[in-house]
Amino acid sequence: MKKNYNYARLDRGNFEYAPNIIYIGNTQIINASAEEYTLLGWLPIIKTEHPEEDENSYYTPVYTEENGKIIQRWKRYEVNV
């Protein structure tokens, strides 16, 4: 199933992108509005720029829910050489 990478939800800490096609009742909606996604519990994702990596570290995305939005941040990991 295709995903909508602009909306997501966190369920017990698990990040999940919204589907591209949503259903409200028996109605299939393609290209749903922000209001329709929000009605079903999907929140807009606020994306941030990926930090510059170097040979001693790498980053993975971390998502938190704040004020009705999913905020993307980055967690830095050291590479043991």
N, CA, C and O atoms as a Tinker XYZ file with bonds, in Angstrom:
   324  protein
     1  N      0.840000   -1.180000    0.000000    73     2
     2  CA     0.000000    0.000000    0.000000    64     1     3
     3  C      0.885000    1.244000    0.000000    63     2     4     5
     4  O      1.859000    1.322000    0.749000    81     3
     5  N      0.544000    2.200000   -0.832000    73     3     6
     6  CA     1.300000    3.450000   -0.884000    64     5     7
     7  C      1.055000    4.250000    0.384000    63     6     8     9
     8  O      0.006000    4.136000    1.019000    81     7
     9  N      2.035000    5.054000    0.738000    73     7    10
    10  CA     1.958000    5.838000    1.965000    64     9    11
    11  C      1.969000    7.332000    1.662000    63    10    12    13
    12  O      2.467000    7.775000    0.627000    81    11
    13  N      1.410000    8.086000    2.588000    73    11    14
    14  CA     1.466000    9.543000    2.518000    64    13    15
    15  C      2.552000    9.967000    3.502000    63    14    16    17
    16  O      2.376000    9.840000    4.714000    81    15
    17  N      3.660000   10.462000    2.995000    73    15    18
    18  CA     4.812000   10.793000    3.821000    64    17    19
    19  C      4.715000   12.171000    4.480000    63    18    20    21
    20  O      5.695000   12.667000    5.036000    81    19
    21  N      3.536000   12.783000    4.413000    73    19    22
    22  CA     3.316000   14.073000    5.062000    64    21    23
    23  C      2.524000   13.947000    6.356000    63    22    24    25
    24  O      2.430000   14.905000    7.123000    81    23
    25  N      1.951000   12.759000    6.606000    73    23    26
    26  CA     1.151000   12.526000    7.807000    64    25    27
    27  C      1.571000   11.212000    8.452000    63    26    28    29
    28  O      1.978000   10.265000    7.779000    81    27
    29  N      1.460000   11.185000    9.781000    73    27    30
    30  CA     1.844000    9.977000   10.512000    64    29    31
    31  C      1.153000    9.976000   11.864000    63    30    32    33
    32  O      0.422000   10.903000   12.211000    81    31
    33  N      1.404000    8.909000   12.620000    73    31    34
    34  CA     0.980000    8.866000   14.015000    64    33    35
    35  C      1.972000    8.020000   14.788000    63    34    36    37
    36  O      2.686000    7.181000   14.238000    81    35
    37  N      1.986000    8.273000   16.072000    73    35    38
    38  CA     2.798000    7.483000   16.990000    64    37    39
    39  C      1.836000    6.646000   17.826000    63    38    40    41
    40  O      0.951000    7.185000   18.492000    81    39
    41  N      2.011000    5.343000   17.787000    73    39    42
    42  CA     1.173000    4.441000   18.552000    64    41    43
    43  C      2.064000    3.666000   19.507000    63    42    44    45
    44  O      2.770000    2.746000   19.096000    81    43
    45  N      2.034000    4.038000   20.787000    73    43    46
    46  CA     2.891000    3.428000   21.811000    64    45    47
    47  C      4.362000    3.490000   21.414000    63    46    48    49
    48  O      5.113000    2.534000   21.607000    81    47
    49  N      4.757000    4.631000   20.858000    73    47    50
    50  CA     6.145000    4.842000   20.481000    64    49    51
    51  C      6.502000    4.367000   19.085000    63    50    52    53
    52  O      7.613000    4.619000   18.617000    81    51
    53  N      5.591000    3.689000   18.412000    73    51    54
    54  CA     5.853000    3.203000   17.055000    64    53    55
    55  C      5.377000    4.232000   16.034000    63    54    56    57
    56  O      4.222000    4.656000   16.055000    81    55
    57  N      6.270000    4.620000   15.155000    73    55    58
    58  CA     5.988000    5.606000   14.114000    64    57    59
    59  C      5.367000    4.902000   12.920000    63    58    60    61
    60  O      5.849000    3.857000   12.482000    81    59
    61  N      4.286000    5.488000   12.393000    73    59    62
    62  CA     3.594000    4.895000   11.246000    64    61    63
    63  C      3.152000    5.997000   10.293000    63    62    64    65
    64  O      2.446000    6.922000   10.696000    81    63
    65  N      3.567000    5.904000    9.018000    73    63    66
    66  CA     3.098000    6.848000    8.004000    64    65    67
    67  C      1.633000    6.568000    7.684000    63    66    68    69
    68  O      1.173000    5.432000    7.798000    81    67
    69  N      0.912000    7.594000    7.290000    73    67    70
    70  CA    -0.484000    7.456000    6.893000    64    69    71
    71  C     -0.581000    6.762000    5.533000    63    70    72    73
    72  O      0.335000    6.857000    4.716000    81    71
    73  N     -1.686000    6.070000    5.299000    73    71    74
    74  CA    -1.885000    5.496000    3.957000    64    73    75
    75  C     -2.227000    6.597000    2.964000    63    74    76    77
    76  O     -2.717000    7.661000    3.344000    81    75
    77  N     -1.970000    6.340000    1.714000    73    75    78
    78  CA    -2.274000    7.310000    0.659000    64    77    79
    79  C     -3.781000    7.398000    0.417000    63    78    80    81
    80  O     -4.304000    8.464000    0.092000    81    79
    81  N     -4.465000    6.283000    0.576000    73    79    82
    82  CA    -5.918000    6.234000    0.424000    64    81    83
    83  C     -6.508000    5.961000    1.803000    63    82    84    85
    84  O     -6.120000    5.001000    2.469000    81    83
    85  N     -7.444000    6.805000    2.233000    73    83    86
    86  CA    -8.065000    6.606000    3.533000    64    85    87
    87  C     -9.552000    6.329000    3.351000    63    86    88    89
    88  O    -10.123000    6.586000    2.291000    81    87
    89  N    -10.162000    5.803000    4.398000    73    87    90
    90  CA   -11.586000    5.494000    4.382000    64    89    91
    91  C    -12.264000    6.206000    5.551000    63    90    92    93
    92  O    -11.818000    6.124000    6.695000    81    91
    93  N    -13.334000    6.892000    5.238000    73    91    94
    94  CA   -14.190000    7.476000    6.262000    64    93    95
    95  C    -15.553000    6.829000    6.058000    63    94    96    97
    96  O    -16.253000    7.096000    5.082000    81    95
    97  N    -15.906000    5.972000    7.009000    73    95    98
    98  CA   -17.107000    5.154000    6.822000    64    97    99
    99  C    -16.875000    4.212000    5.662000    63    98   100   101
   100  O    -15.870000    3.502000    5.629000    81    99
   101  N    -17.784000    4.196000    4.717000    73    99   102
   102  CA   -17.636000    3.356000    3.519000    64   101   103
   103  C    -17.088000    4.133000    2.333000    63   102   104   105
   104  O    -17.069000    3.625000    1.212000    81   103
   105  N    -16.639000    5.367000    2.574000    73   103   106
   106  CA   -16.154000    6.225000    1.490000    64   105   107
   107  C    -14.639000    6.168000    1.393000    63   106   108   109
   108  O    -13.928000    6.431000    2.364000    81   107
   109  N    -14.156000    5.819000    0.202000    73   107   110
   110  CA   -12.723000    5.802000   -0.079000    64   109   111
   111  C    -12.314000    7.195000   -0.536000    63   110   112   113
   112  O    -12.938000    7.768000   -1.429000    81   111
   113  N    -11.262000    7.744000    0.080000    73   111   114
   114  CA   -10.823000    9.097000   -0.250000    64   113   115
   115  C     -9.386000    9.068000   -0.739000    63   114   116   117
   116  O     -8.478000    8.631000   -0.032000    81   115
   117  N     -9.200000    9.542000   -1.962000    73   115   118
   118  CA    -7.870000    9.686000   -2.549000    64   117   119
   119  C     -7.532000   11.174000   -2.497000    63   118   120   121
   120  O     -8.396000   12.011000   -2.758000    81   119
   121  N     -6.293000   11.514000   -2.163000    73   119   122
   122  CA    -5.883000   12.915000   -2.009000    64   121   123
   123  C     -6.720000   13.611000   -0.932000    63   122   124   125
   124  O     -7.309000   14.667000   -1.166000    81   123
   125  N     -6.758000   13.001000    0.235000    73   123   126
   126  CA    -7.536000   13.542000    1.348000    64   125   127
   127  C     -6.975000   14.879000    1.808000    63   126   128   129
   128  O     -5.795000   15.175000    1.619000    81   127
   129  N     -7.833000   15.671000    2.408000    73   127   130
   130  CA    -7.423000   16.972000    2.937000    64   129   131
   131  C     -6.783000   16.786000    4.312000    63   130   132   133
   132  O     -6.868000   15.712000    4.907000    81   131
   133  N     -6.148000   17.835000    4.802000    73   131   134
   134  CA    -5.552000   17.814000    6.145000    64   133   135
   135  C     -6.619000   17.520000    7.188000    63   134   136   137
   136  O     -6.368000   16.779000    8.138000    81   135
   137  N     -7.801000   18.089000    7.025000    73   135   138
   138  CA    -8.889000   17.873000    7.977000    64   137   139
   139  C     -9.314000   16.403000    8.013000    63   138   140   141
   140  O     -9.602000   15.863000    9.081000    81   139
   141  N     -9.353000   15.765000    6.849000    73   139   142
   142  CA    -9.748000   14.352000    6.795000    64   141   143
   143  C     -8.700000   13.468000    7.460000    63   142   144   145
   144  O     -9.052000   12.536000    8.183000    81   143
   145  N     -7.423000   13.744000    7.228000    73   143   146
   146  CA    -6.377000   12.972000    7.903000    64   145   147
   147  C     -6.451000   13.177000    9.415000    63   146   148   149
   148  O     -6.347000   12.221000   10.182000    81   147
   149  N     -6.630000   14.425000    9.835000    73   147   150
   150  CA    -6.700000   14.728000   11.263000    64   149   151
   151  C     -7.911000   14.046000   11.909000    63   150   152   153
   152  O     -7.817000   13.564000   13.038000    81   151
   153  N     -9.022000   14.002000   11.216000    73   151   154
   154  CA   -10.229000   13.344000   11.714000    64   153   155
   155  C     -9.955000   11.883000   12.069000    63   154   156   157
   156  O    -10.539000   11.345000   13.010000    81   155
   157  N     -9.073000   11.253000   11.316000    73   155   158
   158  CA    -8.743000    9.841000   11.544000    64   157   159
   159  C     -7.524000    9.650000   12.442000    63   158   160   161
   160  O     -7.047000    8.528000   12.610000    81   159
   161  N     -7.019000   10.738000   13.019000    73   159   162
   162  CA    -5.919000   10.619000   13.978000    64   161   163
   163  C     -4.523000   10.736000   13.399000    63   162   164   165
   164  O     -3.541000   10.522000   14.110000    81   163
   165  N     -4.415000   11.072000   12.116000    73   163   166
   166  CA    -3.106000   11.270000   11.492000    64   165   167
   167  C     -2.690000   12.717000   11.692000    63   166   168   169
   168  O     -3.510000   13.627000   11.570000    81   167
   169  N     -1.432000   12.929000   11.995000    73   167   170
   170  CA    -0.923000   14.272000   12.264000    64   169   171
   171  C      0.111000   14.682000   11.221000    63   170   172   173
   172  O      0.828000   13.828000   10.701000    81   171
   173  N      0.200000   15.980000   10.906000    73   171   174
   174  CA     1.211000   16.431000    9.946000    64   173   175
   175  C      2.615000   16.241000   10.520000    63   174   176   177
   176  O      2.835000   16.370000   11.724000    81   175
   177  N      3.547000   15.934000    9.636000    73   175   178
   178  CA     4.942000   15.731000   10.033000    64   177   179
   179  C      5.714000   17.016000    9.751000    63   178   180   181
   180  O      5.660000   17.555000    8.646000    81   179
   181  N      6.430000   17.497000   10.761000    73   179   182
   182  CA     7.322000   18.638000   10.590000    64   181   183
   183  C      8.726000   18.050000   10.430000    63   182   184   185
   184  O      9.326000   17.565000   11.389000    81   183
   185  N      9.228000   18.103000    9.212000    73   183   186
   186  CA    10.521000   17.497000    8.903000    64   185   187
   187  C     11.641000   18.509000    9.124000    63   186   188   189
   188  O     11.459000   19.710000    8.930000    81   187
   189  N     12.792000   18.004000    9.530000    73   187   190
   190  CA    13.958000   18.853000    9.746000    64   189   191
   191  C     15.106000   18.341000    8.887000    63   190   192   193
   192  O     15.118000   17.187000    8.458000    81   191
   193  N     16.055000   19.209000    8.651000    73   191   194
   194  CA    17.191000   18.861000    7.800000    64   193   195
   195  C     18.078000   17.825000    8.484000    63   194   196   197
   196  O     18.355000   17.915000    9.680000    81   195
   197  N     18.507000   16.861000    7.720000    73   195   198
   198  CA    19.411000   15.823000    8.219000    64   197   199
   199  C     20.762000   16.463000    8.550000    63   198   200   201
   200  O     21.336000   17.156000    7.711000    81   199
   201  N     21.274000   16.237000    9.767000    73   199   202
   202  CA    22.593000   16.802000   10.111000    64   201   203
   203  C     23.689000   16.201000    9.241000    63   202   204   205
   204  O     23.554000   15.096000    8.715000    81   203
   205  N     24.754000   16.938000    9.105000    73   203   206
   206  CA    25.883000   16.461000    8.316000    64   205   207
   207  C     26.614000   15.367000    9.089000    63   206   208   209
   208  O     26.981000   15.544000   10.250000    81   207
   209  N     26.813000   14.252000    8.431000    73   207   210
   210  CA    27.516000   13.140000    9.067000    64   209   211
   211  C     29.010000   13.243000    8.804000    63   210   212   213
   212  O     29.451000   13.878000    7.846000    81   211
   213  N     29.768000   12.609000    9.669000    73   211   214
   214  CA    31.206000   12.513000    9.446000    64   213   215
   215  C     31.603000   11.052000    9.643000    63   214   216   217
   216  O     30.747000   10.201000    9.882000    81   215
   217  N     32.883000   10.767000    9.546000    73   215   218
   218  CA    33.341000    9.372000    9.626000    64   217   219
   219  C     33.186000    8.765000   11.014000    63   218   220   221
   220  O     33.298000    7.549000   11.172000    81   219
   221  N     32.928000    9.601000   12.027000    73   219   222
   222  CA    32.825000    9.107000   13.393000    64   221   223
   223  C     31.400000    9.024000   13.928000    63   222   224   225
   224  O     31.193000    8.659000   15.086000    81   223
   225  N     30.413000    9.361000   13.093000    73   223   226
   226  CA    29.043000    9.340000   13.587000    64   225   227
   227  C     28.041000    9.168000   12.449000    63   226   228   229
   228  O     28.363000    9.339000   11.273000    81   227
   229  N     26.812000    8.822000   12.842000    73   227   230
   230  CA    25.689000    8.795000   11.917000    64   229   231
   231  C     24.434000    9.173000   12.700000    63   230   232   233
   232  O     24.453000    9.183000   13.931000    81   231
   233  N     23.346000    9.484000   12.000000    73   231   234
   234  CA    22.110000    9.954000   12.616000    64   233   235
   235  C     20.929000    9.111000   12.156000    63   234   236   237
   236  O     20.884000    8.646000   11.017000    81   235
   237  N     19.981000    8.923000   13.057000    73   235   238
   238  CA    18.720000    8.294000   12.704000    64   237   239
   239  C     17.581000    9.214000   13.150000    63   238   240   241
   240  O     17.720000    9.940000   14.134000    81   239
   241  N     16.452000    9.184000   12.427000    73   239   242
   242  CA    15.345000   10.060000   12.807000    64   241   243
   243  C     14.653000    9.560000   14.073000    63   242   244   245
   244  O     14.549000    8.359000   14.320000    81   243
   245  N     14.183000   10.524000   14.865000    73   243   246
   246  CA    13.405000   10.252000   16.071000    64   245   247
   247  C     12.180000   11.150000   15.978000    63   246   248   249
   248  O     12.295000   12.329000   15.643000    81   247
   249  N     11.010000   10.598000   16.273000    73   247   250
   250  CA     9.769000   11.354000   16.131000    64   249   251
   251  C      9.073000   11.504000   17.481000    63   250   252   253
   252  O      9.017000   10.563000   18.272000    81   251
   253  N      8.543000   12.705000   17.732000    73   251   254
   254  CA     7.762000   12.965000   18.937000    64   253   255
   255  C      6.497000   13.717000   18.530000    63   254   256   257
   256  O      6.468000   14.420000   17.519000    81   255
   257  N      5.456000   13.551000   19.339000    73   255   258
   258  CA     4.202000   14.264000   19.097000    64   257   259
   259  C      4.158000   15.496000   19.989000    63   258   260   261
   260  O      4.300000   15.402000   21.208000    81   259
   261  N      3.960000   16.649000   19.367000    73   259   262
   262  CA     3.903000   17.910000   20.095000    64   261   263
   263  C      2.866000   18.825000   19.466000    63   262   264   265
   264  O      2.906000   19.089000   18.264000    81   263
   265  N      1.949000   19.301000   20.274000    73   263   266
   266  CA     0.951000   20.283000   19.827000    64   265   267
   267  C      0.233000   19.868000   18.546000    63   266   268   269
   268  O      0.054000   20.687000   17.644000    81   267
   269  N     -0.177000   18.613000   18.461000    73   267   270
   270  CA    -0.926000   18.138000   17.305000    64   269   271
   271  C     -0.110000   17.946000   16.045000    63   270   272   273
   272  O     -0.655000   17.935000   14.941000    81   271
   273  N      1.206000   17.793000   16.208000    73   271   274
   274  CA     2.097000   17.556000   15.063000    64   273   275
   275  C      3.110000   16.479000   15.437000    63   274   276   277
   276  O      3.378000   16.244000   16.616000    81   275
   277  N      3.660000   15.836000   14.430000    73   275   278
   278  CA     4.763000   14.894000   14.616000    64   277   279
   279  C      6.032000   15.652000   14.238000    63   278   280   281
   280  O      6.163000   16.132000   13.112000    81   279
   281  N      6.960000   15.757000   15.180000    73   279   282
   282  CA     8.200000   16.494000   14.956000    64   281   283
   283  C      9.338000   15.503000   14.727000    63   282   284   285
   284  O      9.548000   14.585000   15.521000    81   283
   285  N     10.064000   15.701000   13.637000    73   283   286
   286  CA    11.231000   14.862000   13.330000    64   285   287
   287  C     12.482000   15.527000   13.904000    63   286   288   289
   288  O     12.753000   16.702000   13.660000    81   287
   289  N     13.225000   14.749000   14.665000    73   287   290
   290  CA    14.525000   15.195000   15.164000    64   289   291
   291  C     15.530000   14.106000   14.809000    63   290   292   293
   292  O     15.173000   13.072000   14.244000    81   291
   293  N     16.773000   14.351000   15.146000    73   291   294
   294  CA    17.826000   13.407000   14.771000    64   293   295
   295  C     18.636000   12.990000   15.988000    63   294   296   297
   296  O     19.027000   13.822000   16.806000    81   295
   297  N     18.881000   11.687000   16.096000    73   295   298
   298  CA    19.707000   11.157000   17.186000    64   297   299
   299  C     21.057000   10.765000   16.611000    63   298   300   301
   300  O     21.149000   10.039000   15.621000    81   299
   301  N     22.110000   11.269000   17.265000    73   299   302
   302  CA    23.483000   11.019000   16.797000    64   301   303
   303  C     24.040000    9.777000   17.473000    63   302   304   305
   304  O     23.868000    9.581000   18.676000    81   303
   305  N     24.704000    8.947000   16.694000    73   303   306
   306  CA    25.377000    7.751000   17.184000    64   305   307
   307  C     26.851000    7.828000   16.826000    63   306   308   309
   308  O     27.211000    8.198000   15.709000    81   307
   309  N     27.685000    7.481000   17.764000    73   307   310
   310  CA    29.133000    7.415000   17.531000    64   309   311
   311  C     29.470000    6.071000   16.880000    63   310   312   313
   312  O     28.907000    5.035000   17.234000    81   311
   313  N     30.377000    6.110000   15.945000    73   311   314
   314  CA    30.879000    4.897000   15.298000    64   313   315
   315  C     32.144000    4.472000   16.025000    63   314   316   317
   316  O     33.094000    5.244000   16.152000    81   315
   317  N     32.141000    3.244000   16.495000    73   315   318
   318  CA    33.340000    2.716000   17.156000    64   317   319
   319  C     34.291000    2.179000   16.112000    63   318   320   321
   320  O     33.994000    1.202000   15.425000    81   319
   321  N     35.429000    2.823000   16.000000    73   319   322
   322  CA    36.421000    2.424000   14.989000    64   321   323
   323  C     37.538000    1.657000   15.648000    63   322   324
   324  O     38.476000    1.230000   14.975000    81   323
